[in-house]
Amino acid sequence: MFFHFHPYKPFLNHTTEKIIVGTLPPPRFCTKEYKDGDVDFCYGSKDNLLWQALNKIYKLNLCFENTKEEINKRKNFLQNHKIGICDIVESCKREKIDASDIGMSDVIPRDILGYLKEYKNIKTLIFTGGLCKNSPEYFFRQVLKKHNIPLKIISSEIPKKHEFNYDKRIIQTISLTSPSNAANRSIGANEYYKKMKKENPKYSTFDFRVEQYEKVFK
């Protein structure tokens, strides 16, 4: 059984207004056995498309190499745009050493509500994936249920939006299409994607994400 822990503390400060909420980076980030193209920071996996999408949206000129300079570029971007990262899983166990959410067991969550109470400018939670078993939104809903906090749907269109009342303020949640390539199959079945692909055969699942992420992050 592999003990999979989160190698990064939440990246938050008192100016943070939006937080990105995922689960865990791939196990190799715990053992520091990086691949070429990985960056030793949140969402730094070469296989994760979040930073690639943000790079295109904001024209950040990021390089995908594991250097202090590249780590600092990402941190500076987040701070300048009042964006934080607070994944919801502190640790879990795995029988198979991979990055799948479904393979997690004995999950220990982070105190996400505690962070919301501490950092009072947070207005939006951005889940890196929709609602399915062991997704960040799945665990967050369990937290809300435990504390009897209702979640109200605002928009059922992708990306879905909800809101809840906590610490005397309204906080919105947004469920992104996952930046993992594992989501490409579901994107391929999306009617909007099929329409765009028909109009432009070069339209890609990455283009689909960029369009969606730009609406959420800008």
N, C-alpha and C positions, 0 to 999 in steps of 0.2 A: 504494500500500500504506500503510495507516494503522498507525502505531506506537502501540499501546495499552499504557499503563503504569499501575501501581497508584498512585493519588495519595495513599494513606494508609499510614503505617508501621503495623506490627502494634501493636494496642492491648493491651499485656500489662504485668503487673507481678508481683512475687514472691508475691502472695497469690492470683493467678489459679488457679482450679481447673477451669473449663470454658472451652473456646475454640470460637468459631463459625468455621467454615472454609468459605469460598466460593472464587470465582475472581477476578473483577474487577468493579468497578462499571461502569455504562454509560460509553461513551467521552466523553460530554459532561462527566463529572466530571474528565477530564484537561484538557479545553479550558476548563473553568469556564463552560460555557454552560448554566446550570441552567434547569430548568423551574419554573414556579410549583408549590410544594408539595415541591420537593426540599430536602434539608438537607445541607449540606456536611460530611458525616461518613459513616462506614462504613454501608452499607445505607440511605443517605439518599435513594435514588431514590423519587419519588412512586409509581412503579409496583411497588416492592418492598413486600411485605406484612409483613416481619419486625417492623419497629417498630410497625406497626399492631396486630399480634397481641400483642406484648409490652405495648403500651399498654393493651390490653383486659384481659390476664391480671393485670397488676400495678396497674391503675388509676393510670397514671402522669400522666395529664392532659397528655400531650404535645401540642404544636401542630406542624403540619407546615408550617413556614415557615423560611426560611434566616436564622436569627439566632444570635448567640453564645449567647444564653440557651438555645435549644433544643439546640444542640450540647452545651452543658455538662450539660443535663438527662440526655442520653443517656450521656455519659461518667460522670456520677455514679451513674446506675443500674448500669452495668456494674461500676464499682469496688465499689459497695456489695454487689453480689451475686456478686463474685469471678468475673465472666464477662469473658473477653477476646475479641478478634477478631484472627484471623491468617489471612487468605486465602492460598491456596497458590500463586497465580500472581503473579509480579513484573511480567512484561510478556509481550506477544505481538504478532503482526502480524495485520492483517485486510485482506481485499480489500473486504469490505462493512463499512461503519461501523455496527455494531449491537452489541447486548449478548449475542448468542447464544454459548454455550460452544462449540458445534460449529464456529463460524466462526473460532476461534482457530488460528493456525499459529505455528511457531517459538516455542513457549512456553518461557519462562524461569521455572522454579519457584523459590519461596522455600525456604530451608533449614528446613523444618518440624521435622525431627528436632533440628536445632541449637537451636531455640526450646524444644523439649520438654526438652532437656538443661539449658538455662539456667534455665528456670522450672519448678522441680522439684515444685511443688504442682499442676501440671496433671494432672488425672485423666481428663478426658473431652474428646474431639473431637466437635463437632456439625457434621456436613456439611449444607450447605444444598442438599440434593438427593440423589437416589439414584445408583446406579451406572450410568452411561452414558458414552459417549465424551466426553472433555474435561470431565467433571464433577469437582468437588473430590475426591470419593472415588476416581475413576479415577486422578488424578494421585498421590494419596496411596498407592494400591496399587502404583503404579510405583516410588515411593520405597522402600516396604517390600520389594518384590521385588529391587530393586537391592542392598539391604543384607541380603538373606536373612533377613528377619524375618517369621515366619508370622503370619497373621491368622486368629483362631479365631471362628467364628460363635457367638453367644450366644442370639440370638432372630431368627427369620426373619419374625416378624410386623412390620407397619409400626408404628412406625419400626424398621428392622432394627438389630440391635446386634452388634458384634464386639468383640474385645479382642486386644491384643498385649502382649508383654513388651519393655520398652525402658528403659534406664538404671536397671535394678534395680527396676522397678515395673511393675505392670499398668495399662495405659491402655485405656479403653473408647472405642469409636467408635459414634456414633448417626447414622443416615441419615434426616434429616427429609424430608418432602415439601417441595419447593422453595417458597420464598415468592414466586417469580415467577408471574405470571398464566399463563405458558406451561404450567404444570403443571396447569391447571384441567381439561384434557381427561383426563389420567390419573386425577385425582381423581374425575371423573364416571364413570369405569369401575370405580371401587372398590366392592366389594360392600357394605361398611359404609356408605359414603356413599349408595348407592342405597337401602339400607334406611332410613336416617335421613331421606332426602328423601321417601320414600314416607310415613313416619309424620308428617313435618312439611314441607310444601311450601316453607316459608320457610327451611329449613335450607340453608346456602350452602357453597360451597367455602372461604370464609373461616372459617366455623364449624368446618369439618373441620380446618383448620390450627390454629385456636385450641385445640381439644381436644387435638390431638397435641402442640403446642408446650408446653402447660401441663404435661403429663406429663414432658416432657424438662427444662424450665427450672425448675420449682418443686421 
